Amino acid sequence: MNIEIKKSLKPVNYFDAINLLESRLQQLYEKKEKELIWTLMHNEIFTAGSSYNENEIIDKSIKIIKTNRGGKITCHAPGQLVCYFVLDLRDKKDVRKFITVIEKTIKDTLNFFKIETFSDKKNIGIWHKNNDQIKKVAAIGVRVSKWIAYHGFAININNNLEQYKKIIPCGISNRGVTNLKEIKNQDYSDLENKLIEKFIINLKI
């Protein structure tokens, strides 16, 4: 498994990130470049996936950036760890299994920090339950082109949750959004490294 691991310390422009992913996809398809796992943060930006609806925008004053990933509307902002990837599925050709790998990676990582979470077949993402309240802690949005998967997922660490009141996050109105600091106030400085470690392990399964 020949994967480049890229970690950006400063916030990355959203459009620059997507351009890099799409360029890497083509290079990987032509076998001119390695696969990629890239962790970073974005400054605040609202993005909409291919299945979003206009009525999921509550605050009409915000700017929504339309993307070609799967899913609906979400918010990227400081305090949220984004994990992008460009990974070759041409040998396995199993998108469902790949999504399961992502879900397991996030759950395994959060379990290391003693946080129990679960995935939901009807509502994509990773969820946390507390006192009968179910809230999303990680969002997943993937696109597959030429059997190469790209875009990624995002884990809320200590981001501003007020921004989610401006949208119906991921099109799900009866569940909220949370972050790790709200669930358990502890040190998450090693989260990025643990996430990458678990992702690579699970990709080998």
C-alpha positions as CSV (number, residue, x, y, z in Angstrom):
1,M,0.0,0.0,0.0
2,N,1.7,3.1,-1.3
3,I,-0.1,6.1,0.3
4,E,1.3,9.6,0.7
5,I,0.3,11.1,4.1
6,K,-0.1,14.9,4.0
7,K,-0.8,17.1,7.1
8,S,-1.5,20.8,6.7
9,L,-0.9,22.9,9.8
10,K,-2.5,26.1,8.5
11,P,-6.1,26.4,7.2
12,V,-6.3,25.4,3.5
13,N,-8.5,27.2,1.0
14,Y,-11.4,24.9,0.1
15,F,-11.1,25.4,-3.7
16,D,-7.4,24.8,-3.6
17,A,-8.0,21.5,-1.7
18,I,-10.6,20.3,-4.2
19,N,-8.4,21.2,-7.2
20,L,-5.5,19.2,-5.7
21,L,-7.8,16.2,-5.1
22,E,-9.1,16.2,-8.6
23,S,-5.6,16.6,-10.1
24,R,-4.3,13.7,-7.9
25,L,-7.2,11.6,-9.0
26,Q,-6.3,11.9,-12.6
27,Q,-2.6,11.3,-11.9
28,L,-3.5,8.2,-9.8
29,Y,-5.8,6.9,-12.6
30,E,-2.8,7.2,-15.0
31,K,-0.6,5.5,-12.4
32,K,1.7,8.6,-12.3
33,E,1.1,9.3,-8.6
34,K,0.6,7.6,-5.2
35,E,-2.7,7.4,-3.3
36,L,-3.3,10.2,-0.8
37,I,-4.6,10.8,2.8
38,W,-4.6,14.5,3.7
39,T,-5.6,16.0,7.0
40,L,-6.4,19.7,7.3
41,M,-8.8,22.4,8.5
42,H,-10.7,25.0,6.5
43,N,-11.8,28.5,7.3
44,E,-15.6,28.7,7.6
45,I,-17.4,27.6,4.5
46,F,-20.8,26.0,3.8
47,T,-20.7,23.3,1.1
48,A,-23.5,21.4,-0.5
49,G,-23.3,17.9,-1.9
50,S,-25.1,16.5,-5.0
51,S,-28.3,15.6,-3.2
52,Y,-29.0,18.8,-1.2
53,N,-32.3,20.8,-1.4
54,E,-32.7,24.6,-1.2
55,N,-35.1,24.3,1.7
56,E,-32.2,22.9,3.8
57,I,-30.8,26.5,3.9
58,I,-32.4,28.2,6.9
59,D,-30.4,31.4,6.8
60,K,-30.7,32.6,3.2
61,S,-27.9,35.2,3.7
62,I,-25.1,32.5,3.8
63,K,-23.2,31.6,0.7
64,I,-23.4,27.9,-0.2
65,I,-20.7,26.4,-2.4
66,K,-22.0,23.6,-4.6
67,T,-19.7,20.6,-4.9
68,N,-19.7,17.2,-6.7
69,R,-19.4,15.1,-3.6
70,G,-22.2,13.0,-2.2
71,G,-24.4,14.2,0.6
72,K,-26.1,17.4,1.5
73,I,-25.1,20.7,3.2
74,T,-22.5,20.9,5.9
75,C,-20.2,23.5,7.4
76,H,-16.4,23.4,7.5
77,A,-14.7,25.7,10.0
78,P,-11.7,25.9,12.4
79,G,-11.9,23.3,15.1
80,Q,-13.0,20.6,12.7
81,L,-10.5,18.0,11.5
82,V,-11.0,17.2,7.8
83,C,-9.6,14.1,6.3
84,Y,-9.5,14.1,2.5
85,F,-8.3,11.2,0.4
86,V,-7.7,9.9,-3.1
87,L,-7.8,6.1,-2.9
88,D,-7.8,3.5,-5.7
89,L,-10.8,1.1,-5.5
90,R,-10.1,-0.5,-8.9
91,D,-9.0,-3.8,-7.4
92,K,-11.9,-4.1,-4.9
93,K,-14.7,-2.2,-6.7
94,D,-16.8,-2.2,-3.5
95,V,-18.0,1.3,-2.6
96,R,-20.2,0.1,0.3
97,K,-17.2,-1.7,1.9
98,F,-15.1,1.4,1.5
99,I,-17.8,3.5,3.3
100,T,-17.8,0.9,6.1
101,V,-14.0,1.3,6.3
102,I,-14.4,5.1,6.8
103,E,-17.1,4.6,9.5
104,K,-15.0,2.0,11.3
105,T,-12.0,4.3,11.2
106,I,-13.8,7.2,12.8
107,K,-15.4,4.9,15.4
108,D,-12.1,3.2,16.3
109,T,-10.4,6.6,16.6
110,L,-13.0,8.0,18.9
111,N,-13.1,4.7,20.9
112,F,-9.4,5.3,21.7
113,F,-10.6,8.5,23.4
114,K,-13.3,6.6,25.3
115,I,-16.1,8.0,23.2
116,E,-18.8,5.6,22.0
117,T,-20.3,6.3,18.6
118,F,-22.3,4.5,16.0
119,S,-23.0,4.5,12.3
120,D,-26.5,4.5,10.8
121,K,-27.5,2.9,7.5
122,K,-30.3,5.4,7.0
123,N,-28.4,8.5,8.0
124,I,-24.8,8.5,6.8
125,G,-22.2,9.9,9.3
126,I,-21.1,9.0,12.8
127,W,-23.4,9.6,15.7
128,H,-23.2,10.0,19.5
129,K,-26.1,9.3,21.9
130,N,-26.5,11.0,25.2
131,N,-29.7,11.0,27.3
132,D,-31.8,9.8,24.4
133,Q,-30.4,12.7,22.2
134,I,-28.6,11.6,19.1
135,K,-26.2,14.1,17.5
136,K,-23.8,13.9,14.6
137,V,-20.1,14.2,15.5
138,A,-18.6,13.3,12.1
139,A,-19.8,13.9,8.5
140,I,-18.9,11.8,5.4
141,G,-19.1,12.9,1.8
142,V,-17.5,10.7,-0.9
143,R,-17.4,10.7,-4.6
144,V,-16.1,7.8,-6.8
145,S,-14.8,8.5,-10.3
146,K,-13.2,5.8,-12.5
147,W,-13.2,3.6,-9.4
148,I,-11.1,6.1,-7.5
149,A,-12.6,7.5,-4.3
150,Y,-12.1,11.1,-3.2
151,H,-13.4,13.9,-1.0
152,G,-13.6,12.7,2.6
153,F,-14.9,13.1,6.1
154,A,-14.8,15.6,8.9
155,I,-14.8,15.2,12.7
156,N,-16.0,18.0,14.9
157,I,-13.5,18.7,17.7
158,N,-14.2,22.2,19.1
159,N,-15.8,24.0,16.2
160,N,-18.6,26.6,16.6
161,L,-21.8,24.6,16.6
162,E,-24.0,27.8,16.3
163,Q,-23.2,27.8,12.6
164,Y,-25.3,24.6,12.1
165,K,-28.4,26.5,13.1
166,K,-28.2,28.3,9.7
167,I,-28.7,25.0,7.8
168,I,-30.4,21.6,8.1
169,P,-27.1,19.7,8.5
170,C,-26.8,16.8,6.1
171,G,-30.6,17.2,5.5
172,I,-31.5,15.6,8.8
173,S,-33.8,17.9,10.9
174,N,-34.6,15.6,13.8
175,R,-31.1,15.2,15.1
176,G,-28.5,17.7,16.2
177,V,-24.8,18.2,15.8
178,T,-22.2,18.0,18.5
179,N,-18.4,18.1,18.9
180,L,-15.8,16.1,20.9
181,K,-15.2,18.9,23.4
182,E,-19.0,19.0,24.2
183,I,-19.1,15.2,24.6
184,K,-15.9,14.9,26.7
185,N,-13.6,17.8,27.6
186,Q,-10.1,16.2,27.2
187,D,-6.9,16.5,25.1
188,Y,-7.5,15.7,21.5
189,S,-4.0,16.8,20.2
190,D,-3.2,13.2,19.1
191,L,-6.5,12.7,17.3
192,E,-5.0,13.4,13.9
193,N,-2.2,10.8,14.2
194,K,-4.6,8.2,15.7
195,L,-7.1,8.7,12.8
196,I,-4.4,8.2,10.1
197,E,-3.1,5.1,12.0
198,K,-6.6,3.6,12.2
199,F,-7.4,4.5,8.6
200,I,-4.3,2.7,7.2
201,I,-5.0,-0.4,9.3
202,N,-8.6,-0.6,8.2
203,L,-7.8,-0.1,4.5
204,K,-5.7,-3.3,4.7
205,I,-8.7,-5.4,5.9
